[in-house]
Structures are given as structure tokens and as C-alpha cells.
Amino acid sequence: MFAMKLTVILLGALLYLVASGCWFFWAGPELLATGTTEALIHAFAGTCAWLLITFGLAVHIIKTARPTAGGR
């Protein structure tokens, strides 16, 4: 069971890192280089989505590591 959980965690981390790298080094700069209003809106929306996913992932990790941290 531990090996399966570790595999899922590592695959999730790899997917997150690859998606982040693609966004910041390929898709995001391409949208900004285009310069149209539509492309800039898409770049802003993509960055907001990335921030929300990152924040949600951080909250999930913290709640998993310390499930009683928020409750009394």
C-alpha cells in the first residue's frame, strides 16, 4: 500500500512540476509575446489558475500532515 501511495504522490509532483514549467517557460511567455488583449487575458487567467492550484495543493499538504492543526 505504501508503494502505491508513494507512486501516486511522485506522479502528482512530477505532473505539477511539468505543468508549471510548461506554463512559465512556454505558454505564458508565448501569450505575453503575442500582445493581443485576448492573449493577455488568457495569460492572466492562466496565472490565476496556477496560483489557485498551488494554494490548494499547499493547504492539502498542510492538512494531511497535521490534520488537527485547525481544530480545537
C-alpha positions as CSV (number, residue, x, y, z in Angstrom):
1,M,0.0,0.0,0.0
2,F,2.9,2.4,0.8
3,A,4.4,1.9,-2.6
4,M,1.2,2.7,-4.4
5,K,0.7,5.9,-2.3
6,L,4.3,6.9,-2.9
7,T,3.9,6.3,-6.7
8,V,0.8,8.5,-6.8
9,I,2.5,11.3,-4.8
10,L,5.5,11.2,-7.0
11,L,3.4,11.2,-10.2
12,G,1.4,14.1,-8.9
13,A,4.5,16.1,-8.0
14,L,6.0,15.3,-11.5
15,L,2.8,16.4,-13.2
16,Y,2.7,19.6,-11.2
17,L,6.3,20.5,-11.9
18,V,6.0,19.7,-15.7
19,A,2.8,21.8,-15.9
20,S,4.4,24.7,-14.0
21,G,7.4,24.6,-16.2
22,C,5.4,24.5,-19.4
23,W,3.3,27.4,-18.2
24,F,6.2,29.6,-17.1
25,F,8.7,28.8,-19.8
26,W,6.5,28.1,-22.9
27,A,2.8,29.0,-22.7
28,G,2.9,32.1,-20.5
29,P,5.7,33.9,-22.4
30,E,4.2,33.0,-25.7
31,L,0.9,34.6,-24.7
32,L,2.7,37.7,-23.4
33,A,4.7,38.0,-26.6
34,T,1.6,37.9,-28.7
35,G,0.4,41.1,-27.1
36,T,-3.3,41.0,-28.0
37,T,-5.9,41.8,-25.4
38,E,-7.3,38.2,-25.7
39,A,-3.8,36.7,-25.1
40,L,-3.1,38.9,-22.1
41,I,-6.5,37.9,-20.6
42,H,-5.6,34.3,-21.1
43,A,-2.2,34.8,-19.6
44,F,-3.7,36.5,-16.5
45,A,-6.4,33.8,-16.2
46,G,-3.8,31.0,-16.5
47,T,-1.6,32.6,-13.9
48,C,-4.6,33.0,-11.5
49,A,-5.5,29.3,-12.1
50,W,-1.9,28.3,-11.4
51,L,-1.9,30.3,-8.1
52,L,-5.2,28.7,-7.0
53,I,-3.9,25.2,-7.7
54,T,-0.7,26.0,-5.9
55,F,-2.6,27.4,-2.9
56,G,-5.0,24.4,-2.8
57,L,-2.1,22.0,-3.0
58,A,-0.3,23.7,-0.1
59,V,-3.4,23.6,2.0
60,H,-3.9,19.9,1.2
61,I,-0.3,19.1,2.1
62,I,-0.6,21.0,5.4
63,K,-3.9,19.5,6.4
64,T,-2.7,16.0,5.5
65,A,0.5,16.4,7.6
66,R,-1.3,18.0,10.6
67,P,-5.0,17.1,10.5
68,T,-5.7,18.6,13.9
69,A,-3.9,21.9,13.4
70,G,-7.0,23.9,12.6
71,G,-9.4,22.3,15.1
72,R,-9.6,22.6,18.8
